[in-house]
Amino acid sequence: MAQLGRYRFLSIAVIFHLIYIYSIFSIYFVSPIVHGMREHAVEMQEAPAKRLVLFVGDGLRADKAFQSFPDPSPPAGVPEEEAQKPRPLAPFLRSRVLSHGTFGVSHTRVPTESRPGHVALIAGLYEDVSAVMTGWKLNPVNFDSVFNRSRHTWSWGSPDILPMFEQGAVPGRVDADTYSAEEEDFSKDALELDVWVFDKVKKLFEDTKTNATLDAELRKEQNVFFLHLLGLDTTGHAHRPYSRQYLNNIKVVDQGVQEITELIEEFYGDGKTAFVFTADHGMSDWGSHGDGHPDNTRTPLIVWGSGVAKPIVNTTGVAKGHEDGFSSDWGLDHIQRHDVAQADVAALMAYLAGVAFPTNSVGELPLSYLDTDSKSKAEALLVNAKEIMEMYHVKENQKKSTELYYKPFPGLGDETHSVDFRIARIQETINKGYFEDAIHQSNELIQLGLQGLRYLQTYDWLFLRTLVSAGYVGWIMFAITTIIDLHVLRAESEALRTFSSMIFFSSVLIALDSTLFMQQSPYIYYAYAFFPVMFWEEVWARRPALIKGTTVLFAHVSSRADMVKLGVSALGFFGLLEALVQSYFQREIFTICYLFGATWPAYYGKRFVEQNLLLVSAWILSCMTMSVFTLLPANKVEDLNLILLGGSLMFAVGALYLFFEKSILVDAESSKDQCSKPGLDGLSRIILGTQVGLIALAMIVTRSSIWYIQARTGLPPGTKYVGWFTLVASLLLPYFHRFQPNNHYLHRLVVIFLQFAPSFIILTISYEGLFYFAFCLCIFSWMQLEHQVYNYTLQKPPQEPTPAHPLKPALASATERLYSLKDGDYRALTLADARIALFFFFFLQSAFFSTGNIASVSSFSLDAVSRLIPVFDPFSQGALLILKIMVPFAVMSANFGILNRRLGVAPSALFMVVMAVSDVMTLSFFYMVKDEGSWLDIGTTISHFVIASLLGVFVAGLELVSELIIGGVEFYDSKKDSNLKRKEPVQNGRVKANGISNGRAAS
């Protein structure tokens, strides 16, 4: 029954957590896209511009676009002293700021990736995170865009971006000319991607000399030209945004923008073209993006040409817009800065081109960019407000049609505050000539509309958050009840279900499902409702087991001193859990925890430390080493010396074990017969030697790959194939040990350590290899120490008072023996095992955070994966990054699985305790999730919740991985009995003696 309950529990854990992970998207990130709105366009005799050109410098930070630097690529013959003088790297764009147009900073939202950034710029909407994850290149949902509203759009650039706007528009309206995906090669000079785009645009206009139809099409109004310039993003990933290559790419882009601007102005000759230059996202100093760091969310916005206001110059001091100090070193303090939200750019482009606002746009028209009178501004902003209120109207009608009782948004709920009333009042104000007042009222209406949309987005929050909270708390109680039932009481209690309780819980479930059905709720809402009812019904039915198990677990607490000790332990337990929560924000907490953890063996006294001096020393050394990693920067730069140092230590471990294998295993209390098999000198040693050789090969090929990539000559196919061979061979080779197995647990752990060592050389850029070495040492020392602690505490003489009844000890002993036979000689869990589970949970977190910040997308570097996949491929490269992240957990699962067996507890017992503990953190992070505020806060809280919630699934996976990689492992323990003292082999946590295993004759 315990075995059946184990897999049932793991299955429920995985299903529950996978479903409930999605709850934050159901609650906080419901898709903003609705359909059925009427289009709204500003009515005017002539559009501000007859055509519009959009340049997007993918991955260009705002500060790098305007700051001054030494010339990164000085022409031949220029003196070194002259080249080192700082100067603007984008002089043409700077000239637009100084005398031709308006500029500012465009603030993006998380995730700061290319797809959502372009959607915000061109469609004016912020995709919810879940929608972004359903499609990288194409539309997961259909949305309107400026391109779709144009007469025709020509676009050039990356195959990752252009197709989604081409396929999302009216057929034939958008032309997308892209280079091949193979051109996005991190090992080559990426500025050629931008040169390709500029050349293609030049060719288009050159072709008009021989193609009269094309010439006529280009001269029509409401055309849009989109140049997607990916070189900056690719160069930044490969070299960082402060590198010479990145700065040189800015020069190339500026020169290209100047050439295209002059070409278009010359072709049309009417001065009726509007130009917009911006970026989809920025880039961090370590060459990545994705999270809400200001370097990723601040991008340049420069607009010039027809219909665009000229710069506002302050000749007496610092102009407006520079109050935050961000632009203090740009040399533009005298030019007024006009910051916007990224979605506002779509509204601006639609107005300039004279097309309708995209129907899904939430952008606010930035009036300071417009070169027109106050009346035109007021009328344009009113149309902008009508477009946003149209979305509110459609969304409100959808909500009304499904809610049993709809409560309208207070700001727009009565007749005197209705949308129609407000719009009529604004129009009347414009007619009276009070344009500034009308602009103010339109701004108020836009903000009310956005708040109303927000209100409708969050309408079901209270109901859903209550369901999800009840689900997580119910799961924790269900897990604790199951653990007590299976591994404390040995499943001896029966469920206590009454007719009235069944009626009650059934009625609750029916009421919830009926409400969801009448409100036409998504199917996943039914799952949110089902789990809390199921969990709490199970807890209620098994309350006798919960009560009895609690009595058993706390039976040893009889005196005041015991209660004080228990209270201190409980404070330490929950204190460490809270410390782990805070560690998601401050990695340095792990350093403090490791330093405290180094003193842990002293808790058991001087005698214990003296008996295990070598082991305790290894533990202290490993803890001190591990404490260093979380003091190092999470975002690293490539360091070949550290990579090779880590590889050398791994190679040394493998070589030493290979040479001293026999003596190591004999010293480890193994039988000499086991170590004297001829096979140890045969196939097993050949495979081990090959594993060690692969570590050396990994160091060689990594050194070669780094050299080629830094030289920008392209990664040779031979080097790439050798790298792939080394990685794959290292992962598969250990399975050949099955042909001549050595099941000693030390041998198995060394094989696993060597199996993943090449991965931690090829896929690392800095000190990660050193971390892998130190982490494996720390986990191994902990596993050995826990076993010694267990044996040491068993040796202590019992201090129980003599029972009044003389037969009580005999009856207790007989009862315990019956349970042991029934449960296969597995011992029951005790309160002390909670500490072991907590230690494992701590190591689980440490493996995530010691070398980086996994909660930040931008802490990942593509430098390492580009050694195997030099061409940009987010999913394949992401898979390699995940492989590297998973490696320490394979080592953890092996050691924890062995410890589980050495302590004699049932399989998965300790894993189940970890799963119960982990969701205390999950529930904390659930209430920390934000969908507004700074973009950094939003992205960080999403990441934290997803990671914490996935831990439940992850631990279940680790338990299964543990079964796979340590299956058949053997070890030998000294088990002291009052009547005999001898060594007995232990297999799978069960004592084998006299040919009997688990109460059955060995066959």
N, C-alpha and C positions, 0 to 999 in steps of 0.2 A: 504493500500500500504506500510505503514511503517513496518507492521508486516512481509509482504512478503519480503521486502528489507532486514530486519534484518536477517532472516534465510539464504537468498541468500548470504549475506555478510559473515556470519559465515562459510558457506560451502566453499565459495571461499577461505577464509583465511586459513582454515584447509588444503584443497587440495594443495594450492599454497605453503604453508610452508613445508608440508611433502615432496613435490617433490623437492623443492629448497634446502632442507637440504642435499639431496644427491649430490648437485652440487659440493661440495668440493671433493667428492670421484671421480666424473667424471673428475674433473680438476686436483686435486693434487695427487690423489691416484689411478691411473689406474693400474690394475693388471699387474705385470711385467712378468707374465707367458705366454710364447708362446710355440708352439709345432712344430715339424718337423725338429729339429736340429740333425745333426750327432753327434755321441759320439766321445770323444777324450780321449785317455788314453796314459800315458807315456810308451813308448816302452823301456823295459830294460830286461836284461837276467834274473834277479831275483828281485822280489819285495823286498823292504826294510824289510817287515815283512810278515810272512805267514798267520797271523791272527791278528785281532784287537779287543781290549776290550774297550768299552766306558762306563764309570761311569758318571752319571749325578746326582749330589746332588741338587735336586729340591729346589730352594729358598735359596741356600747357598751364602751368601755375601762373596766377596773377602777378606775383612779385617778380618772377623770372622774366616775364614779358616786358617789364618796365625798368628793372634795375640796370645798373651799369656794370660791365665786367671787362677785363682785358680781352683783347681780340683772340678768340679761340682758334682762328685759322688765318693768321696774318698773311698777306700776299708776299711773294718772294721779293726780297730786297728791302723789306721794311725793317728798320733797326729794332732790336729786342726791347730797348727802352721805350720806344714809341708803341710797340705792340702791347706792352704791359700796362699802358695807361687805360683806366676804366672808361668805357664809352657805352652808350645804349646799343644793344645788339639788334634792335628793330627800329632803325631810324625812320623808315617810311611810316610805320604804324604810329610812331611817336609824333610825326609831323601831322597826322590826322587828328591826334589829341590836341596838339598845340594850336592848330589854326583852322581845322576843317570840320570837326564834328564834336560829338559828345562821348565821354568815356565814363567807366565806373567798374565796379566789381560785381560779377554775377555770382550769386550764392546758390550752390547746388544742394541737393538733398542726398541722403544715403538711400540705397548703396551707390557710392560714387564710382559707377561703372559706365562703360560706353553706351550700352543700350538704354538704361533709364535716363542718362544725361541727354542723349539725342531726342528721346521721346519728350522730355520736358521742354527742350529748345524748340522743337518743330511742331509738337502737338499741343504744348501748353498744359500737360497733365503730368502728375507724379504717379507713376505706376506703383501699386502696392507691392510689397516685397514678394509675396507669394506669386503674383503674376509674372514678375521678372524671372523667377526661378523656373517657370514653365516654358520659357522660350528665350534662347539667347539671341538668335539672329532674326527670327520671324515673329509675327504677331501672335501671342497667345489669345488676344482678343482684338477685335477690330476697333480702331479709334480714328478719329478725324485728325487731319494735320494741315499745316499751311501748304504743303506740297499738294495735298488732295484738293485744296481750294484754289490753287493756281490754275492758270490756263494750261501751262505745261512746265515741267521741271526737268532739267538736265542735272545729273549728279555723277560724281566721280569719286572713287575711293575704295574703302575696304569692303570685302565681301561679307564681313561680319555685321555691317551696319546698313548699307544701302538697300539690300533686298527687302527688309521689313517695311520700308516706306514705299517701295515699288509695288509690292504685293498687297499692301494695305490700302492703296489708293484706287481710284477709278481706273479700270484697265486702259493702258496706253497713255496715261497722263504723266507718268514718271519714268524717265529713262535712267537706268543705272549701269554705269560702265565701271567694272571692277577689275582689279588685278587678281591673279590666282592666290589662293590661300598660302601656297608654298612660298610666295614672295615675302610673307611676314616672318622672316627668319631672324632670330635674335643673334645669330652668329655673324650676320652681315651688316653692312652699313644701311640703317633704316631710312636715312634721308632720301634715298633713291625712290622710296614710296611716294614722297611728296613731289619729287621732281617728275615722276610718272604722271601724277594728277595734273600738274601745271602744263606738261607737254600735251596731254589729252585735250585740255581746254583750248590751248593754242591751235591744235589741229582742227577742233570743231569750227572755230572762226575762220581758219584758213580754208576749210572746205567750202565755205560760202562763196568763194570766188568761182567755183566750178559747179555749185549746186544751188540753183535759183530757188528751189522749193525750200531748202534749209534756210537760205537767206531770208525768205519771206516769213518763215516760222519764227526765226529768232527776233524779227523786228516787231512782232506782235506784242501787245501789252500784257501785263500780269504774268510774265514768265519769271521763273525762279532758277537760279544756278547755285548748286550746292557742291562745294569742294571740301571733302573730308580728308584731312591731313593727318595720317596715322603715324608718320615718322617720329614725331616728338614722343608719343606714348611708347613706341617700341624702343627707341633710344633710351628713354628714361628708365624703363624696366631693366635694360641691359647695363646701363652705365651710371644711373642716378641723375637726378635733375640738376646737380651742381657740376656735372662732368663737362669736360671740354666738348665731347661729342654732342651732348644735349644743347649746350649753348651755341654750338655751331649750327645745329638744326634750326634754332630760332632765327639765325641769320639767313639761312636758306629759305625758310618760310616767309620772312619779311620781304626778301627779294622777290620771291614768287608772287606774293600778294601785290606788290608794286607792279610787276610786269602784267599781271592779269587785269588790274585796275586800269592801267594805261591802255591796254589792248581793248577793253570794253568801252572805255570813254572814247577812244579813237574810232571804234567800229560804229557806235551809235551817233556820237557827235552832238547829242542833244542835252547833255547834262542832267538827264532824268533817270539816272540809275542810283539806287540806294545800296550801300555796302554795309555788311555786318560781319565783324570779326569777333569770335569768342572761342570758348573751349567747353567740352562736355564735362570735364572734371579736372582736378589738379593732380598733384603727385607728391607723395611723401619724400623725405630726404633719402629714404632707403629704396626708392624706386618702385613703389607699389601704391595702390589706391583701393578704395572699396569702403572704407569706414568714414566716420565723420570728422576726422582730423581737419583743422582749418586749412592746412596745405592742400587737402583734397577737395574741399568744398568751395574755395575761393578761386574764381577764374576771371580772366580779363574780358571786358566788353567794350568794343570800340565801334561806333556807328558813325558813318559819314555819307555824304552824297545828297541826292535830292530828297527834300522833305525833312532833313535832319537839322536840328539846332546847332548853331556854332558854339564853340566853347565859351563858358563864362569865366572871365579872367579877373582875378582880384589883384590889383596892383599895390595894395597897402598891407597885405599880410597873408595869412593862410586862408585859402578858400574853403567853402563849406564842403563837407563830406570826408574830410581828412581827420576828423576828431579821434578816430580809433588808433591813430599812429601807425597803422599798417603800411601806409604809403609814404612814410616820412623820408625814405631813402630813394624815392623815385625821381626826385627833382621836378615834381609836378604839383607842388603845394599851392601854386598860384592858380591852378586850373580846377574849377569845381568838379568834384567827383560825385557821380550819380549811381548809387548802388541799386541793384534790382534783384528780385528772386529769379531763378533760372526760367521758370514758366512764363515770366513776363516778357521774355524775348519773343515768344511765339505771337503774343498779342501785338507787340511792336512791329514785327515783320508783316503780319496780316494787314495792319493799318497802312504801313508804308507802301505795300504792293497793291493796295486797294482791293483786297479780297476779304471774304467773310471770315470772322473769327472762327477757329476750329470749334466745333460744337462741344467738345469735351474739355476745352481749355479753362483753367482756373487762374490764368495769368491776368495781371492787372496792367493796363496800358500805362507805361511810364511817360507821363506827359512832358517831363523835362527834356526828353529826347526829340520832341516834335518842334519843327519850325513852322508854326501856324499861330493864328490868333486865339484868344481865349474862348470865343464862341465855338470855334471848330473843336477845340480841346474838350469843352463841356459836352458837346454833342457826341463826340467820339467816345468819351468815357461813359456816357449814358447808354450807348449801344453795348459797350463792354459789360455794363451792369446788367442789361437785359439778357445778354447771352448767359451770364452766370446764374441769373435768377431763373432762366428757362430750365437749366439743369436742376435747380432746386425744386421747381414746380413738377417736373417729370418724376424726380426721385420721391417727392412727398406723396404723389398720387400712387406710386408703387407701394409705398409703405402703408398708406391708408387702406389699400385693397387687401392687405394680408393681416393687419393687426386686428385683434378682437376689440381692443379699446385703444384708439390712437390719441396721443397727447401732442398737440401741435407745438412747434417751436415758438417760445414766448415772444421773440422779437418780431415775428411775422404772423402772429396767430389771430389777431382781431382785425376788424374792418379799418380802424383808424391807423393800423400799422401794416396793412396788407401790402403786397407787392404792387398791385395795380394803383393803389392810392399813392404810394411813394413815387412811382414812376411818373404819374400824372403831375404830382407836385413839382418834381424836378423839371419836367418839360415846361411847366408854367413859369418856373423861375428863369429858365433859359429865354423864354419868350419875352420876359420882362427886362432882359438884359443883365441880370445878376449872375454873371457867368462864374465868378469865383465861388459864390454861394452854391450854385448848381454843381460845380466840381466837388465841393465839400460834401454835399448831399449824396452825390453818386458814389463817392468813396465810402461813405457810411453804408450805403445800400450794398456795395460790393462786399464790405466786411461782414454785414449781416447775412448776405447770401452765403459767404464762405463758412460763417458760423452755423448757419442753418444746414448746410451740407454736412458739416462736422457733427451736428446734432443728430442728423439722420444716420450718419455712419456709425455713431456710438449708441444708437437707440436701444439696442439689446444688451448693452454692456452689463448692467446689474444682474440680469437674469443669467447670462452666460457665465459671468465670473463666479456667481454663487454655485452654479452647477459644477464648474471646473474645480473650484476649491473643495466642494464636497467630494468630488472624485479623487483628488490627490490625498486628502485626509483619510478618506475611506480606503484607498489603496495602502497607505501606511499601516492603518489598523488591521487590514486584511493580511498584509504581509507578516506583521508581528503575530497575529493569531495563527497563521499557517505555520510559522517557524516554531512556535510553542507547541502546536499540535503534533508536528512531525518530528521535531528534533529535541524537544524537552520532555514531553509526555509520551513520545513514541506512538502517536496516533491511537491512544487508548480510549479517548473520550468520544462520545457520539454527539452528533448535532442535535440541538434541542429546538425543533421547529413546532410551533403550535398553529392551529388553524387561524387564530386571530392575527398572529404575526404575518402569516402568509397573505391573508386578506389585506393587511395594512400595506405591506411593501408592494403587492400587486396593484393596489389602488393608486399608490403614489406613481408607479411607472405608467399606468394607463392614463392618469391625469396629465402627466408630463407629455407623453406621446400624443395625446389628443390635442393639447395646446399647440404643439409643434406642427401637427398635421393641419390644423385650421389656419395657422399662420404661414403655411406653405414654406416651412423652414427647410434649409438644406439637409440632405440625408445625414451628414456627419453630426448634426445636432442631436439626432436620436441616439448616437453612440455616446455623446456627452451626457445624456440623461440616463442611459442604461447602466453605465459603470458605477456611479455612486449608489444606485439602488441595489445592484448586485453585491457590491462590496459590503455595504452596511447590513444587508440581509444576512450575509455569511457571517459577519462579525457577531451579529445578534444571535444567530443560531448556534454559534460556537462559544458563546460567552462562558459556559462552564469550563471549557479548556483554558480560556483566557484567565479566568479567576484562579483555577487550580495551578496553572503554569506560573502565574505571578507568585503564588504561595511557595512553590518549589524553588523558584529562582532566588527568592529573598529569604529562604529558610535559615540561612547562615547568619542573618542579621538579627542578633538577639540582645546585644548589649548596646549601651550608649556609644561606646567606642566604635562598634560596628556601624552604627547609624552615621556617626560623624565621618567615618572613612567612606561610606557609601555616598554621602552627600558631597564630599570633596571629589570623589571619582565622577559623580554625575556632573558637577560643575566643570571639571576638566573635559569631560566628553562633549558637552554642549558648547563649552568654550572653544574647543578645537573646531567644531562644526561652524561656529560663527566666524572663527579665524579663516576658515576655508572660504566662506562667503566673501569676506573682505579681501581675500587674496586675489579675487577676480579683478579687484581695483588696484591693489598694491601687491605686486609680486614679491616684494621684500619680506612679506609675512612668512613665506616659506623658509627664508634664511633663519628667522627667529625660531621657527618650529624645529628646524633641523638642529640648531644649536641646543635647544632644550632636549630634543630627542637623543642627542649624544649622551646625555646623563642618565638615560632610562635604565641601563643595567644596574646602576648603583642603587636603585630602588629595592633590589633583592638582596642587598647586603654585601659585605666584604668577601664572605666565603664564596658566594656565587661568582663574583668577579675574578677571584683567584683561581677558581676551578676552570674558568673559561677565558683566561687572560688573552690568548691570541685572538679568539673570536670577538671579544669585547673591543680589543684594539682595532680590529678591522672595521667594526661597526662605528667606532668613534671617528676613525680616519675617513670613512665613506660619508658620514654625516657632515663632517667639517668640509669635505670637498663639495658635497651637494649644496651646502649653504652658500657657496660662492656663485653658483650659476644664476640665481635670481637677483644677484647684485649687478650682473652684467647687462648691457643693453639688450632688449628683446629684438631690436631691429639691427641686424648685423651686416657688415660688409664682407666681401669675399676675402678670406685669408688662407692661402695655400699652406702656410707653415702649420697653422693649427689643425687643418685637415689631415696633413701628413703625420702630425704628432699623435692625433687620435688614432689614426690607422696603425701607427707603429706600436702603440700600446695593445691594440687588439691582436696584432700579429704576434707580439711577445707572449700574450696569454696563450694563444694557440700553439706556438712553438714549445713553450715550457710544458704545457700539458702533453704534447705529443712525445716529448723526450722522457717525461717522468710519469707517464700515465699509470704504470703498474704500481709504483710506490705510492702515488696519490690515492689510488683506490684502496690499496691495502691499509694505508693509514686511516682511511675513512670508515673503519670498522666493517669492511667487506670481507667475505670469506676468501681465503687464498685460492680456493678452487675456482672461484668465479673469475679471478684475475689471471689465472694461469692457463686459461684456455688458449690453444694455439692460434685461434682466430684473432686474438688481440694483436698479433704481429702480422696478420694477413690483410684481408680486405678492409677491416675496420680502420687500420692505421693508414692504409692507402687513401681512403676517403677523407680521413681527418687531415692528412697531409695536403690533399687537394683543396680542402676548405681553407687551410692556412695559405696555400698558394694563391687562391682567389683573392684573399685580402691584399696580398702584394700586387697582384694584377690590377685590382681596383685602384690602388694608390697611383700606379703608373698611368693608367688610362685617364684618371681624373686630372692628373698633372698635365697630361697632353691636351685634354679637352680645354682646360682653362687657358692654356697658351694660345691655342687656335682661336678661341672665342675673343680673348683680349686683343689679338692681332687683327680681328675683324676680317679674316680671310675666308670665313665659312668653315663649318665643322666638316672635316673629311668623312666620307661614308665609312671608311675602315675604322676610324676612331669611334664613331657612333656605334657601329655594329659590335665592336669589342666591348664597349661599355654595356650594351644590352646583353651580350653573352655573359659577361661577368655577373650582372645583376640577376638574370634568370637562373644561371647555373648555380649560383650561391643559394638561391631559394629552393631549388629542386634537389640538389646533391644529397642533402641529409637523408632523403627518403631511401637512398641506396643502403643505408645502415641496416635496413630491415633484412637484407640478405644475410647478414651476419651480426645479429643484434647483440649489443651490450646494454643490458637493462639497468645497470647501476645508475642511480639518480644523478650522481655527479657527472658521469659521462654524458647523460642526456642533456643536462644543463649546459655543458661545454659545447656540445653539438649545436644547441639552439643559439648560444651566444655567437658562435662562428657563422651560423647560417645567416644572421642579419648584419654582421659586421660590414660586409661590402656595401650594403644598402646605406649604411651610415657613413660611408666614405664618398660614394658617388653622388648621393643626394643631399650633401651638406655643403655649406659655404663657410663655416667658421668653426666654433667650438662644440658643435653638436656631437662629434665623435668622442670628444673627451667626456661629454655628458653621458653618452651611452655606456662608456667604460665605467664611470663612477656610479651610475644608476644601477647597473648590473651587480656591481660589488655591494652596493647598499642593500639591494633587494635580497641577494644571497645571504649576506650577513644577518639580515633581519629574520629570514626564514630559519636559519640555523639557531639564532638566539631564541626565537619563540619556542622551538623544540626543546632547547636546553632549559628554558624557563618552565616549560610544562613538566619535564622530568624532575627538575629541582623541587617544584612545589609538591609533586607526588611523594618525594622522599621525606618531606617534613612530617613529623609525628602528628597525628590528629590530636586536636585539643578539645574534643567534644566531651561534655559531662557524661558520667555514667548513667545510663537510663535506669529508670525505676524497675522496668520489667526485664528480667534476665533473658527472655527469648527475643526481645526487640532487635538486637543486633543480628541475630540469626535470621529472623524474618525479613529484615531489610536487605540483608545480603542475598537471601534466596530470591526476593522480588527483583532486585537489580540483575541477578544472574538470568532470570527468566526473560527480562526485557532485553538483555544483551543477546541471548540466543534468538529471540524473536526478531531482533533488528540487525542481526549479522555482526555482532561484536562491535558495533559502533557505540561510542559513548554519547551521553546526552550533552547538549550544550549547557554552558554555565554563563554567569554574568561576565566572567573573565574573557570569554570569547568575543564579547562586544568590543573589547579593547583591540583584539586582533583584527576585527572587521574595520574598526576605525583607522588603524594603522594602514591597512590596505587601501582604504578610501583616500587617506592622505597621499599615499604614493601614487594613486590614480590621478589625483589633481596635480601632483608634482610633475608627473610625466607630461602632462599637457602644458604646464606653464614654465618649466625650468629653462627651456631654450627659447621661448618666445611668448607671444600673447595670442593664443589661439582664438580668443574672443575678438581679435581685431583682424579683419581680412587682410589689411595692408601689412601685417607683420610677416607675411609669406613672401619669399623672394623666388623669382623664376630663374635665378642664375644657375641653381643646381639642376633643375629639370631641363634646362636648355642644353645640357650636355648630352641628353638622350633625345629630346624633342626640341630641336632648334626653331621649328616653325610654330607660330602661335596657334595653340589648340587648347582652349580653356578647360575642357573636360578631361582630355588625356593628361595634360600637365597637372591638373588638379588631382587626378587619380594617383600620380606619382608622389605628390605632396602628401596625400592621405596615407600612402604606403609608408612613407618615412615616419609620419606621426604615429602610426599603428605599431611600429616595431617594438618600442619599449613595453607595450601592453602584452605582446606575445611573451616576452620574458617574464613580466609580472604574473601572467596567468599560469605559466609553468611553475614558478616558485610557489605561488599561492595554492595551486592544486596539489603540489607535493606536500606542502605544509598541512593542508586539509587532511591528507591521508596519514601523515606522520603523527598528527594529533589524535587520530582515531575517530574523527567525527564523520558523519555520513556525507557522501558526495553532495556537493552544492550547498551544504548547510551554511558554511561561512559566506558563500556568495549570496545566499538569500538574505543574510543579515545586512550585507552591504547594500543590497537593493532596497531594503526597507529604510536604511539610514539616508540614502542618497536623496530621496524625495523631500526631506526636510529642507534641503537647499533649493530644490526645484520650486517648491511653493513660495519660498522667499523671493526668488527671481521672477516668479510669475507676477507678483504685485509690484516689482520694480520696472516692468516693461513700460516703455514710454513710446508714444507715437507723435509727440510734439515736443517742442523745446529745441535745444541744440541738436544738430545732426549727429554729433559725436555721442550724445546721450542715447539717442534713438537706436543707432546701430549697435552700441555697446550692450544695451539692455536686451535687444533681440538675441544677440550672440550668446549672452550669459544664460538666458532661459533655455535656448535650444541645446547648449552644451550640457547644462545641468539635467535637462529632461532626457537627453540621449544617454546619460550615464546608466539609467536603468536598463535600457536596451543593451548598452555596451557591456555592462557587467554580465548580463545573461549570455552575451556572445563570448565573453572571456571564459565563462564556465564551460561552454561547449568547446572552445579552443583548447582549454586545459585538458579536457577529456581526450582530445585528438592527439596532442603533442606529448603527453606523458603517459599514454596508455601502455600498460605492461611494465611500468617502471618498478624497480625493486630497490629496497634498502634494508639495512639490518640495524635493529635497535636493541639496546640492553633493556630488558624488562625484568625488573626485580620483583620477585614474589616471596612471600614469607616461607614457602616450603622449598623452592628451587631457584637457582640463579644460573641463567644460561642465555645465550644469544639465540633469538629466533627470527627467521626471515619474516618481514612484513610486506605484504603485497596488497596494493589497493586499500591500505588502511586497515587490513584485517590480519590478525595473528594467525600464522600457519604453524601448526605443531602436530607431530605424529600423523602426518598425512591428512589431517582434517582442516578444511578451510570453510569458515562460515557455517559450521555445524553440519557440513556435508563431506563425505569421503572424497578425497581428491582422485580423479580418474586418470 
